[in-house]
Amino acid sequence: MENSSASYLVLFTEQYPFGEGEGFLDEEIKFLSTKFLTIYICPRKTGREQRLLPNNVVINASLLRYGICDVLRSFLKCNFDYRELNHVLKRNYKNNSALKTLKNYFGYEIIGNIYKDRINSFQIDNSIYYSYWFKHTAYSLALSKKPNNGVKICRCHGSDIYEINYGHPFREKIGKELDQLFTISNQGKEYILRNYHIEKDKLETSNLGTKRLFNFSKREPRDYILSVSCSNCIELKRIDLICRVVEKLAFNHPNLCFKHVHFGAGPLLNHLKSIYNESIDNVEIDFRGSVRNEDIQLFYSKLVPDYFINLSESEGLPVSMMEAISYGIPLVGTDVGGVKEIVNKETGILIPKDFQIQDLIESIYQNIIDKNHFNRKTIMDFWTQNFNSAKNYASFYSKLLELSWTQNIKD
């Protein structure tokens, strides 16, 4: 382990290391655990399953439990900022999301103050306080005391940046009080600069990354077109639209056979299974549910799908796409969030969010099925240069060191 200006990292997550979400933190934690004496993880929620962690990574349960009495005490202590509430409501009036935005605002105020008190109660000097999301815990850090010889930062992804279904309050407060905000895409950074009054110097892009677990392998011949997707089964991901595209391809090309595999669980999984099983003779749609990352990568390595497809309504910069291109799999994706930073003319097909299905299936057929215009090695080289976890997390750590040194000089 290297010596650093900050000896400890205090990481605030939604649920990690519990449950199945935030899996992209695994590689980051493995890397950062070699750089800090101790990492304390403070999740907001718990779950039945807990992932294995390096020996110097400790779970701090301070944020896990609060009851109605805590909520009432926090409510009575809150100095509600109605100017901020009015501002975020005005910013989102076109979304028809006033009730959701109102609920989100009061959630930030009440939960943020509960967390603030608990964060202040376990101040650790010479540390970096790191909110993994630009949400409640980032606001709590903005309200809390700064540790001695320490810094406060957060990452900004997609759902915590873009105001699609409801508004996010206290953007400027978080930007002012935290030392640095790290967006996972350039698009996210530009969105924040356009929509919130946050100093440009406080924002920096730091891409996430993935680790390729298996070696490059030559694809064996097969008598069907194989496509794949990987996401939670929620409305935002528009998995039903993916299925319709695959079915339309099969209908238009009855002389070919098609198979689509979807990895991921969620509230819509059973509904999707009931609709899309065995609907057309020359297509099979296979919902695998929750699958270990290692098994997904093994699938990519051995079968090498013809393309990976993501038709989400909103995204940050999908880690699932990073994993796909690490095996040279061409991408099909909607131009939302930072997707255009990974889907380009060398790696796949970028389409508008509100595309026409016929236009898309013609593009897939012409560029991938009839004649593959994408070079597998070129795609993998793009991953190595831009989304290799070892490279990206080393760069992120260097930025943390520089930030820590700079803050210590100022203090």
N, C-alpha and C positions, 0 to 999 in steps of 0.2 A: 504493500500500500504506500502511495506517495504522500508526502507531507503537503498540506494545503493551508491557505490562510484560514479557511473555515474547516473545523475538524468534524462537525456534525451536520447532518441533513435531516430536516423535519419535513416530511412529505404528507400533504393532505390530499386524500382521494375520496371518490364517491363510495367505493366499496372494496377496492383492492386492498389486501390480497384475498378477500372473501369473494365467493360467487364466481361467475364466469366472465364478467365484464372487465374492461380495461386491460385485456390480455396483452396489449402492446406495451404495457409497462414492464413486462418480464425482462426483456433484454436491457432496458434502461437501468432497472434495479441491479441486475447482475453486473453491469459495467460500473455504476456509481458505487456499489458496495466495495469495490477495490480501491476507491479514492477517499472514502471517509472512514473515520474510526467507528462511528455508529450511524445507522440510518433509522430514524423513528418514523413509522408509518401510522398516520392518524386517519382511519376511514370514517366516513359518516354513517355507513350501514354495515351490518354484519351478514353472515350467510352460513349455510351448513358446511360448505366446502372451503378449505383454505389451501392456497398454493404454497409449495415449498419455497422457503426464503433462504438466502445466505445467512451464515451464522451471526453476522454483525448487524442484521436487520431485525428490528424489534417492533412489535405492534403496540401502539399506545391507544388505549380504549377511551380516552378522554371525551371524544365527540360522539360516542356510540349511543349513549342513553340519555334521554331527557323526557320528563313527563309534563303533565298539564300544569303543575305548579311552576316548573321552570318556564313554560310558555307564558303564563300569566305574569310572573315576575319580570320577564323580559319585555312583555307588552307594556307594563306600567313604567318601565325604565326608559323605553324608547323615546327619543326626540324625533318624531316623524317629520321627515323633510317633504312637505307637500309641494314645494317647488320642484323637487326631483320627480315626485309622482306625476305632477302635471306635465313635466317635460317628457317623461317616458311614455305617457299616454298619448301626447300629441305626436310623438315620433312614430307611433304604431297605430294611428287611427285608421289607416287604410287596411290594416290586417283584420279588422272586425274582431279584435282580441282584447277588448277592454277588461272583461272579467278575468281572463287568464293573466293579463298584465298586472291587474290589481292584486290578484292572489300572489303572483310572483314577487311583487314589491313588498307586501307585508311579510312574506316568507323570508325575504332577505333581511328585513329589519329585525324580526323576532329571532330567527335562527342565528343570524349574524351576531347579534348581541350575546346570545347564549354561548356561542363558540368563542367569541372574543374573550369572555371572562375565563373560559377554560384554557384558552391558549396563553393568556397572561399568567395563569397559575402554574404552568410548567415551562417557564422561560429557560432556554438553554443558551448560554453564552457561546460566542465563537461558532455560530451556526448559520446555515442557510434555511430559511423558512420558505417552502416551495408548495404552492397550491397547484395541483395538476390541472385544474379547470378554472376558467375565468367566470366563476360563479360564487356560490355562498361562502366557500372557504377563502376565496380571494378577498371578498368583502370583509370577512372576519379578520383577515390579516391586515387589511387597510385600517380597521378600527383598533387593532391591538398594539401593544407596545413593541418597539423594535428591540430584539435581544442585543446585549452588549457585544460589540464587534461582529454584528450579524447583518444579514440582508434579507429582504422579503421579495419574492418573485412569484410569477405564475406563468403557466402555459395557456395558450388560447387556441382552441381547436376549430370547431365548426358550429355545433349546436349552441355553444356558449358565446359565440360571436354574432352570428347572423340572426336577425330578428324576423323569423319566418312566421311562427304561430303565436308569439307573444313577445313583449318587450323585456329587455334586461336592464334593470336599474343600476345606478351607482357606477357606471362605467368610468366617469371622470374621477370619482372619488378613489376608485381602485388604482387608476392610472397615476394619480397624484401621490398616493401614499406608498405604493410599492416601488421598489428600486428599478425593476425591469419587468417587461411583459414579453414573453417569447411566443410568437405565433408559429404555427406549424406549416404555414404557407405564406407566400407573398401576397396572395389574394386576400387572406385574412388580415394581414397587416394593412393593406390598402383600404379595406373596408372600415377598419377601426379609425384610420386617419381621416377618412371621408365623413364618417358619421358621428364621431365622438371627439371632444376637445381633449386630446391626450398628446403630450409632447412627442415629437417624432423620435427624439433621442431615447425615449423610454421603450421604444418598440424595436424588436429585432426578430428576424425569421430564423428559426432553428428547426430543420426538418426532423421528423421522427425517422426511424429506420427499422429494417428487419434483418434477421440472420438467416441465410440459406442453410438448411440443415442437411441437405442431401446433394450429391454430386450431379453434375450435368449428365443426362443420359439420352441416348438416341431413341426417338419415339418409334415404337413398333407399329407396323401397318394395321389399320382397322377399317371396318366396313361401315362406319357411321361417323357423323360429325358430332364432336363432343364439346359442349360449352359448359361453363361453370360460373357460379356466383357465390358470394360469401358475405352474409350480413345478418343482423337481427331481423326477425320476421315482424316488422312493424310497417305501418302505412307509409311512413316517410321514404322507405327504401323501394317502394313500388315493385315488389317482386312479382305481383300479378301481371304487371306490364312486361316483365322479362319473359314470363311464361307465354304470354300472348305473342310476343315476337318469335319465340322458338316454334310455337304452333303454326304461325303464319308462314314461317320458312318451310316447315314440313309440308304444309298444304300446297304451297307454291311449287315445291320440288318433290313430287310423290315418288320419283325414282331414287331418292336419297333417304337414308335413315338418320335420325337425329336423337341425341340424348343430352339432356341438361341435368346437371347435378347442382343442388343448392345446399351449402353448408350453413347452418345457423338455426337457432331456435327462437322462440318468441311468441307473443300472444296470437299472431295470425297463422302459426304453423299448421294447426289442424284444419283450419278453414281452407288454406291453400292446398293441402293434401286432398281434401274432399272435392275440390273443384277440378284439379288438373291431373288426376291420375287416369291414365289409359283413355284419353279423350280422342286421340287420332292414332291410326294404325302405325304410321312410320315415325312416331316420336314417343320417347319415354322421358318423363320428368320425375326425377328422384330427389325427394327431400330427405336429407340425411340427419337433420336436427343438429344438436350440439355435438361437435367432434373436436378432439384434441388438435391443437395446432400442428403437432408433429405428424399426425395422421393426414391432415390436409396437405402438408408439404410433401409427404410421401406419395400421395395421390398425384400431385402436380409433377413430381419427379418421374414417376413410373408411366403415367398415362399421357402427360403433356397435352392438356386440352387444346382444342383449336383456337379458342378465345375465352377470355374472362369478361363478363358483362356486369355493369353496375349502372342502373338507371335512376339513381336516387334523386329526390326532389331538392335535397340540400346535403352538402358534404363539407368536411374540412379538407383533408387530403388523405384518402383512404389507405390505411395500412394493408388492407386486403389486396389492393392493387399492387402495392410494393412487393408483397409476397409472390403474386402471380408473375410479375416481370422478372423476379429473381430467377425464375425457371424459363425465361424467354417466351412467355405466353402473351400473345397480343391482347390489347385491351379494347373494350367498347365502353364508353362512358359519357354521361351527360355533362355539359359545360356548366357545372355549378361549383361554388367554392373554389378550392385549389386544384380541382381535377385536371384542368388544362396544364398544370405544372408537371403532370405525370403522363397524360395522354397527349401525344404529339404525332406528327407524321411518321416518326420512326417506330413508335411503340403501339399505335392503334388508331381507332376511329373515335373522334370527338364529335358529339352531336348536340344540338340545342336541347334545353330542358323540355320544351314543348315540341318535340319532334313528331313527324308523321311516321307511323309504323312501316308503311310501304317504302318510304325513303330509306329507313334504317335497314330493312331486310335486303334491299337491293345493294346497299353498300357492303353489308356483311358478305353477301354472296359474291360480289364482284372482287372484293379486296382480300377475302380470307378463304372462302370455300372453293370458288371456281379456280382462282389462282392466288396463292398466298403472297401478298406484297410485303410481308414483314419478315425480317431476318432475325432469327432467334438469338444469335450472338450479339447483334447490335442492341437488341432489347435488354439482354443481360448486362452488357457494358453500361447502358444508361442507368440501370439499377446500381451497379458498382460505384459509379461516379456520384450518384445523387441520393440513394436511399439505403446504403449499406450501414447497418446499425453501428458497427465498430467505428467507422469513420465519423458518423454523425454525432454519436454520443461522446466521442473524444472531443469533437469540436464544441459541443454543448458544455462539457466540463471545463474546457479552456475558458469559455465565456464566463462561467461561474467564478472561476479563479480570478479572472481579471476584474470582475464586478466586486468580488470580496476585497481584493487588494485596494481598489479605488475607494470603496466605502470606508475602509479602515483608515486610509490616508485622510479622507475628509473628516472622519470622527476625531 
